[in-house]
Structures are given as C-alpha cells and as structure tokens.
Amino acid sequence: MTNFNKGSLYIVATPIGNRDDITYRAVKVLSQVDLILAEDTRHSRPLLDYYDISTRLKSCHEHNESSVVAGVIESLEEGKSVALISDAGTPLISDPGFVLVRAVRQAGYEVVAIPGPSSIIAALSIAGLPTDRFVYEGFMPSKSTARRERYLDLTQDSRTIVVLESSHRIASSLKDLQKVVGDDRSIAVARELTKKFETVLFGSISGVIAQLEEDSNQLKGEFVVLISGSTEATSTTHGLSSKRVLEILSAELSLKQSAKLAAELTGEKKNDLYALGLTLKK
C-alpha cells in the first residue's frame, strides 16, 4: 500500500534507460498526483504513455524553474499534489529541481522522495572500485584547461571519484586525466547503463583509452567515469602532497629539475610530475 498525501511535492526517480526499471510506487504516485513537472515533456510523455499515466504534464527546466515555483506553491495551498521528474534517473542530481524543492520546503510543505534509478549508484555498484567512500563531481568542464584544473584539484582525494561525461568529450577528458595523474590509477567507464549497448570498461587510464579508440561505438552514448582515489603512499611526503612539493621546488628551480627532485622525494614518476607541473603553470 502506497501512502499518498495531498498537498505534497513528490520527487520521483524514473528509468535511466530501461523502462522496466521504474518502481511500482513511482507509477502509482505519478498516476495520482494532479500535476507532473518534467524537464522535457516530449521526452517524458512516451514513458508516461507506456504506463497509461494520463496526469497533466508541464515543463520545469533550468531556464524556467524559478517562474514555475509560484504556481506549484499555489497548487499545494489548494491541497493539490505535484510530482517532479527529470529526463532520466533521480531529479536534482545534475538536473533541475533544487530551486523548487527549497522554495516548497521554505513555504512549509512536505517534500517526499520516491527513490529509484540513478546512473551514479548503478555505476558504482558494478565498477569494481571502492564504494565505502566516494565523491560525485557532476559533469566536467567543457574546456581542456579547466578540465585539467578540476582533475588536478581531485588528485589528492582518497575517495573514489565519480564524474559524468558526454560522447563528444569522453576521449579528450580521459587524456586530460592521464596527463594530470599519470597511468597509475584504475578507472571504470560505464556507458549506456541499462540500455541495449551497455558496456563497462575497466583498467588503467591508458588501457581504457585504447579500448575507446579501437572501437568507435564505445564513443557513443552517455558516460559515468569512476576514478580510483589517491593512496597515501604515493600522494604525500612528510605530510606534503606531491602537488605542494612540486610548487615549493618550482619556486626555486626549473620545472625539469623540480620534477626530478619531486620524483625522488615522493616516489612518483618524473614524467607524471612534469605533466603536473605544466598544468600548475597554466
């Protein structure tokens, strides 16, 4: 039996690919609410039709979310119920909804989670990387320089790192990652999760890049990239990170000399530290 409260906002997770992954509770709630807010109504309508859900549909995306808030709160005041869905997966996770949820909570109305599919959690469960601690970084920057800087900021994190990438940037993004951290990290690239052409590539950064380049089909679709975290043995020297050691040495020496000495101090590869130094200079 599904508890259903009128005058509430429901945050409903929908499938990330396979329509059969929707929960019974999600179908019931979407059938019972007075209004469904969808990121793209054209994308969501086929899913609702598939489950014979005829609830009124209205768009709510990053460009109109703020203007939608007043109407939603007015509906809740009238005792009506509203559901929010995204194009795929759990709303608000790299999708619109934060502005709406915050406003509804501040207005004193109940917000109810209807949990379900999430590409991030699905990828973590099958990647073969530690899952006891992880950090989600969302989509990486579109420009290479900014992307390298973001990867550089994450190099000392010991948690498994989860990012999203698009089909036209996946190869260049992994190459940027390789230039920043070298090839010592294990990574997993989960593509088209729950869909017909789902694949998960696992191994060294160079090994996964090679697999992508060998098969052009592996460059298509939506990607979740998981990167193993830094280990203490290779990331610190007397409490200093390899980045900090390089910064200190570079203040007095050439980059080539700095990379050589930093390699001796940290045990890391000289070429990797040189690449890191180039990124720091940029």
N, C-alpha and C positions, 0 to 999 in steps of 0.2 A: 504494500500500500504506500503510495507516494503522498507525503504531506504537502499540501499546496495552500499557500497563504496569499489571499488577495492583497493588493496594495504593496507588493514587493517587487524588487528588481532581481531577476534571475540571470546569473552569468553562466551560460550553457556552453559546454565544450562540444564541438562537432568533429566528425572524422577528418583526419589529415590526408586521406586518400580513399581508403576502402569504406564505402557507405555502411557496411555491416558493423563497423566499429562503434556506431552510436549506441548509447545506453538506453535501456527501456525507460528509465526515469527522464532522460532528456527528451525523448519522443512525447511522453505524457505531458511534461511541462510545456513544451512548445505547442502542443495541441490545446492546452488550457489557458494560456496567457491571452491577454487582449491585444497585445502588440509585440511583434518581434523586430528588434533593431538589428540590421545586418550590415556588415562592412560593404558588401556589394550585393545588392538584391538579385542581380542577374545570375550571380554565381550561386547564391543560396537557394533560389527558387527550385531548381531541379532536385536538390536534396529534400526539401520540404514536400515537393510533389511525390517523390519516391515513397515517403511515409504517410501520404494522404493528410498532410498538415495544411489546413487552409487559413491559418491565422494571418491577419493583416501584416504586411511586411513594409518596413520603412528603412531608408538608408541611414547609417551612422558611421562616418569615417573621419579620418584625421582633419579634413577640411571643414566639416560642418558639426563636429561633435559638440562644441560649445553652444551652438544655436539650438541643438536638439534638447539640451538639458532642461530648459524651462517647460517644454511640452511634456517631458517624461514626469517631472515632479508634479505637474498639474494632473496627469493621469493617475499618479499614485495617490494624490489628495482625494480623488474621486473614488478611490478604492479599486482601481483597475490594476492589473499586473502586467509587467513588461519583461521581456527576455532580451538579452544581448548575445549575439553570436558573431564570430569572425568568419573569414573565408574558410579557415581550417584550424582545428585544434582549440586550445583554450584562449578565450578572449583576454586582452590586456598583455599577454606575453608577446612582446614585439608587435602588438596590434593595438588599435584604438580601444578606449574604454575607461582609462584612468580618470579623465576629467569628469565623466558621467558618474562613475562609482563614488568618487569623492564628494561630488555635489549631492548625490542621493543620501549618502551617509550623514553629511552635514545637515541635511534637511530633516533628519531623524527617521528615515525609512529603512526598512530591512533590505539587506543585500544577501542573496542566497547563492551559494556555489553549487552548480550541478557538474561535478567533475567528470573528466573523460580523457580523450586522446590529447597527447602533447608530443610533438616531434622530439623535443629535448629529452624528455624522460624515456621515450621509446628508444632513442639512440643510445642513451647512457646504459640502458638495460642490456644491450647486445654488443656494445663496443669492445668489451674485454679490457677496459681501463678502470682504475679505482673509482668507486661511486660513493665512498663514505663521506667525501668532501669534494665539492665541485663548485665552480663559479660560471655563471652564464653571462656572456658579454654581448649577446644580440648580434646584429649584423655588423660586419667590419666596415671601415670607411671605404669609399669607392676609389680614392686616390692611393697610389702605391706608397708615397711618402708618409701619409697619415696612417696608412695601414701598418707600415713597419714600426711607426712610433707606438701604435697601440699594442702590437705584439711585444715590443721592447718593454713596455710597462708591465707586461704579464710574465716576463721571463723568470722572475724570482718567485712566482706563486707556486706553492707546492700542491695546490689542488688541481684536479682535472679541469681543464678549460674547455668550455663549450661555446662555439660561435656558429653563426649562420652565414651561408654564402650563396650567391646566385650562380647560375650556369655560366655566364659570360665573365665571371671573375674568379672562379674556383681555382683554375690553374695558376694564375698570377698571384693569387693570395697565398697559396701553398709555397710558391717560390719565394715570396717575401718572408714567410715564416721561416723557411730554410735559411735565408740569408741572415736572419736575426738570431736564431737559436742553434744553427748547425743541423746536424743529422742524428743527434743522439736521442731525440725524443721519439716515443711511439705515438702514432696518431691513428685515428679511425675516421673515415669519411663515409657517412651514411647518406645514400641517395635515394630519393623517391620512396621513402618509407611507407609501407603498407600498400604500395601501388604495384602494378604489373611488373615493372622493371626495377624493382627494389634491389640495391646492391650495397654491401658494406665492405669497404677496402680497409685493410689493417696492416700496419707495419711501420717501417721508418718513413720519414718525410720523403726522401728521395725515391724509395720504393713505391710509395703511393702515387707520387708524381709520374713515375714511369708507367704505372698501370693506367693512369688517366690519359697519358699521351699515346699509349699503344692502342687504345680503343676510344674513338671519338664519341661513342654512345655514352661513355662514362662522364662526359662533359655536359650532358643534358639533364635538366630537371632541377629539383630543389635539394640543397645540401645542408647537413648538420656536420660540422667538423669538431672532433674531440681531440684534445692535445694533452698528453701526459704532463703532470706537473713537474716542477724542478725538484731535484733531490738535494739534500743538504750537503752531501759530499762534493757535488760539483758546482754548487751555487754560492758558497761562502768561503772566505779566507779570514780567519781571526775575527769572525763576525761581520766582515765586509762582503757585500755582493761583488760578483765579478764585474758588474757594471761600474760600481763605485771604485774598485781597484783600477779599472781602466781610466776612469775620469781623473783620478789622482795622478797616475803616471803620465797621462796625456798633457797635463798642465805643465810638465817639465821636459817631456821627451817627444820625439816624433811618434806618429801612430805605429809605425813599424816596430820601433823599439818598445813602445808601450805594450803592444800585443805580445811580443816575445817574452817580456818580463811577466806580464799578467798570466801568460800560459804556464810559466814556471811556478808562479805563486798559487794559482787556482787548480792546476791540473787539467784545465780545459784546452781545447785545440787552438793553436795560434791563429789559424785561418778564420775560425769562428769568431775569435776575439777581434781580429782585424775587421771583419764584416760588421761586428757590433760597434766598433769604433767609428766606422764610416757612417753608420746610422745615427750615432750620437752627434757627429759633426753636423749632419743635416738638420 
